[in-house]
Amino acid sequence: MILIVGLGNYGLEFMGTNHNAGFMTVDKLADENGIDISKKHCKSLIYSGNLFGKSVVIAKPQTYMNLSGEAV
C-alpha cells in the first residue's frame, strides 16, 4: 500500500497559499483521476482505493500544518 499525504492548512484564508502546496497537489491528482477525497477518518479527509494499479490511501490532514502529525 502507498500512502500519499498532502500537507496544508484548512480554511478559505489559506487557499492558494504556499502552505497549501500539498493540498493543491493531491487535489490535482484526485481531479485528474476521478478520485473523491472526502471520507473523514482520524482528523483527515481520505481516499482509499486503487490508483495506477496500486492500493493507495490519499490523505489531507484537517489540522494546521504544524499539527499535521496528529492526523497522519
C-alpha positions, 0 to 999 in steps of 0.5 A, a space after each residue: 500500500 502507498 500512502 500519499 499525504 498532502 500537507 496544508 492548512 484548512 480554511 478559505 484564508 489559506 487557499 492558494 497559499 504556499 502552505 497549501 502546496 500539498 493540498 493543491 497537489 493531491 487535489 490535482 491528482 484526485 481531479 485528474 483521476 476521478 478520485 473523491 477525497 472526502 471520507 473523514 477518518 482520524 482528523 483527515 479527509 481520505 481516499 482509499 482505493 486503487 490508483 495506477 494499479 496500486 492500493 493507495 490511501 490519499 490523505 489531507 490532514 484537517 489540522 494546521 500544518 504544524 499539527 499535521 502529525 496528529 492526523 497522519 
